[in-house]
Amino acid sequence: MLQAKNLTKVYNGHPALSNVSFTVNPGEIFCLLGANGAGKTTTINLFLNFIEPSGGEAVIGEWSVAEEPLETKKLLAYIPENLMLYPNLTGLENLDYFSSLAGKKRTNEELESYLSEAGLQPDAVHKRVSNYSKGMRQKVGIAIALAKQAKILLLDEPTSGLDPKASNEFAALLKKLSQQGVATLMATHDLFRAKETGTHIGIMKEGKLVETLTTEQINHADLEKLYLQHMN
């Protein structure tokens, strides 16, 4: 569903990303780990077509992101660290607006069922988003992905700033989507969450993918040790 082919991005002669290659298949959750500036967000932004590659190719489904940006956007949903919703609209109204933008007009009953599936409390559905916690806003993001019937999720530090309970709820939602065949690429600093939630892990350093492994191959302690080895 999602493929990086020798992805490279250079800014003013400085490589932010160097020949990065990986594949995320349906149902897989690929977690990118690395320090700030390692290239995680640059990778996400290339798949979103927010920036153009200096070399290589980002592929979603059958299409090159750079060549078919509109087609690729139909397949994906994006949840950044701070999801931008309209604060004066309710959760339901935000979901209605963003799913309509994606060409998916839903009834109120359908919208409420997506919000419920995403774990939003029933009494919050008709409240303004300005009153939502970050965890509640992230659940609206998941509901948007559900309403859009997204095949791919792109996540940039989605659990940053969440309390342990909200982070655990978000991870459970990702696993549920994984079981439905959604392919997920997640940039994160959270080694524990990457191990618990992900199916695959990629460790990035200075724009390079220096390690790729499955979460079944390694335990928490060894993952931390491996990560710290690469960071030194």
C-alpha positions in Angstrom: 0.0 0.0 0.0 2.8 2.4 0.8 6.4 2.3 -0.5 9.5 4.5 -0.1 11.9 3.9 -3.0 15.3 5.5 -2.3 13.6 8.6 -1.0 16.0 11.6 -0.8 15.4 15.2 0.2 18.2 17.8 0.1 17.8 21.4 1.6 20.5 23.9 0.6 23.0 21.1 0.0 22.2 19.4 3.3 20.6 15.9 3.0 17.5 15.7 5.3 16.8 12.2 3.8 19.2 9.9 2.1 18.1 6.9 0.0 15.4 5.7 2.4 13.5 2.6 1.3 10.8 0.5 3.0 7.3 -1.0 2.4 4.2 -0.9 4.5 1.7 -3.6 3.5 -2.0 -3.7 4.4 -2.5 -4.4 8.1 1.0 -3.4 9.0 2.0 -0.6 11.5 5.5 0.7 10.6 6.9 2.9 13.4 9.7 5.3 12.5 12.0 6.0 15.5 14.7 8.6 15.8 15.8 11.8 17.4 14.6 15.2 16.3 16.0 16.0 12.8 16.4 12.3 12.0 14.1 12.6 9.0 10.9 11.1 10.3 8.6 14.1 9.6 10.4 14.7 6.3 9.4 11.1 5.3 5.8 11.7 6.3 5.7 15.0 4.4 6.9 13.4 1.2 4.1 10.9 1.3 1.6 13.8 1.9 3.1 15.7 -1.1 3.8 18.6 1.2 7.3 18.7 -0.2 8.9 17.3 -3.4 11.6 14.6 -3.3 15.1 15.5 -4.5 15.4 11.9 -5.5 13.6 8.6 -5.3 9.9 8.1 -5.1 7.0 7.9 -2.6 4.3 5.5 -3.8 0.8 5.0 -2.4 -1.3 2.2 -3.9 -0.5 2.2 -7.5 0.5 5.8 -7.8 3.6 8.0 -7.4 2.7 10.7 -4.9 4.6 13.4 -6.8 2.8 12.5 -10.1 -0.7 11.7 -8.8 -1.2 13.7 -5.6 -5.0 13.8 -5.8 -5.3 10.1 -6.3 -3.0 9.3 -3.5 -4.7 11.6 -1.1 -8.0 9.8 -1.6 -6.5 6.7 0.0 -5.0 8.3 3.1 -5.8 10.1 6.4 -3.2 12.2 8.3 -3.1 12.8 12.0 -0.3 15.1 13.1 0.9 15.8 16.6 -1.7 18.6 16.9 -4.7 17.8 14.8 -6.2 21.0 13.4 -10.0 21.0 13.9 -12.5 23.9 13.9 -12.8 24.8 17.6 -16.2 26.4 17.3 -17.7 23.4 15.6 -18.8 20.2 17.4 -17.0 16.9 17.0 -19.9 15.8 14.8 -19.8 19.0 12.7 -16.0 18.7 12.2 -16.4 15.0 11.1 -19.2 16.0 8.7 -17.1 18.8 7.2 -13.9 16.8 6.7 -15.7 13.7 5.4 -17.6 15.9 2.9 -14.3 17.4 1.7 -13.2 13.8 1.0 -16.4 13.3 -1.1 -18.0 11.1 1.5 -21.4 12.5 2.5 -22.7 10.7 5.6 -25.9 10.8 7.6 -25.8 12.0 11.2 -26.3 8.4 12.4 -23.3 7.3 10.4 -21.2 10.1 11.7 -22.2 9.3 15.3 -21.3 5.6 14.7 -17.8 6.5 13.4 -17.2 8.8 16.4 -18.4 6.0 18.7 -16.2 3.5 17.0 -13.3 5.9 17.4 -14.0 5.9 21.2 -15.4 9.4 21.6 -17.7 9.6 24.6 -21.4 10.0 23.5 -21.8 13.2 25.6 -18.9 14.8 23.7 -20.2 14.3 20.2 -22.3 17.5 20.2 -19.9 19.6 22.2 -17.6 22.2 20.7 -14.1 20.9 19.9 -12.6 23.9 21.9 -13.7 21.9 25.0 -11.9 18.7 23.9 -8.7 17.2 25.3 -6.0 16.3 22.9 -7.0 12.6 23.2 -10.5 13.5 22.2 -9.3 15.4 19.1 -7.2 12.5 18.1 -10.3 10.3 18.3 -12.1 12.7 15.9 -9.0 12.2 13.6 -9.5 8.4 13.7 -13.3 8.9 13.0 -12.3 11.0 9.9 -10.2 8.1 8.7 -13.1 5.7 9.3 -15.6 8.0 7.5 -13.2 8.5 4.6 -12.6 4.7 4.4 -8.9 5.5 4.4 -6.6 2.6 3.4 -3.5 4.3 4.8 -2.9 6.3 8.0 0.1 8.7 8.3 0.8 9.7 11.9 3.3 12.2 13.1 3.9 11.9 16.9 0.1 11.3 17.5 0.6 10.2 21.1 2.9 13.1 22.1 1.4 14.8 25.1 -1.3 12.2 25.7 -1.7 10.7 29.2 -1.1 7.0 29.5 -4.8 6.1 29.4 -5.4 8.2 26.2 -2.2 6.8 24.6 -3.3 3.3 25.3 -6.8 3.9 23.9 -5.2 5.4 20.7 -2.9 2.4 20.3 -5.9 0.1 20.7 -7.7 2.0 17.8 -4.6 1.6 15.6 -4.6 -2.1 16.2 -8.3 -2.3 15.4 -7.7 -0.5 12.1 -4.7 -2.7 11.4 -7.0 -5.8 11.7 -9.2 -4.1 9.1 -6.3 -4.0 6.6 -5.3 -0.3 7.1 -1.6 0.3 6.5 -0.1 2.7 9.0 3.2 4.7 9.0 3.8 6.4 12.3 6.7 8.7 13.3 7.2 8.6 17.1 9.7 9.1 19.9 7.9 6.5 22.1 9.9 3.2 22.0 7.4 1.5 24.3 4.4 2.4 22.1 6.3 1.4 19.0 7.0 -2.0 20.4 3.5 -2.5 21.8 1.6 -1.2 18.8 3.8 -1.6 15.7 4.4 -4.6 13.6 7.6 -3.2 12.1 10.2 -0.6 13.4 12.6 1.5 11.4 15.3 3.5 13.3 16.4 6.7 11.6 19.6 8.7 12.1 20.7 11.8 10.2 18.3 11.2 7.3 19.2 7.5 6.9 17.2 4.4 7.8 19.8 2.5 9.8 17.8 -0.4 11.1 14.6 -2.2 10.1 13.1 -5.1 12.1 9.8 -6.6 13.1 8.5 -6.1 16.7 8.4 -9.9 17.1 12.2 -10.0 16.7 13.0 -8.0 19.7 11.9 -7.3 23.3 11.6 -3.9 25.0 15.0 -3.9 26.7 16.9 -5.0 23.5 15.0 -2.4 21.4 16.0 0.4 23.8 19.6 -0.9 23.8 19.7 -1.0 19.9 18.2 2.4 19.7 20.7 4.0 22.0 23.6 2.3 20.2 22.5 4.0 17.0 22.0 7.3 18.7 25.6 7.4 20.0 
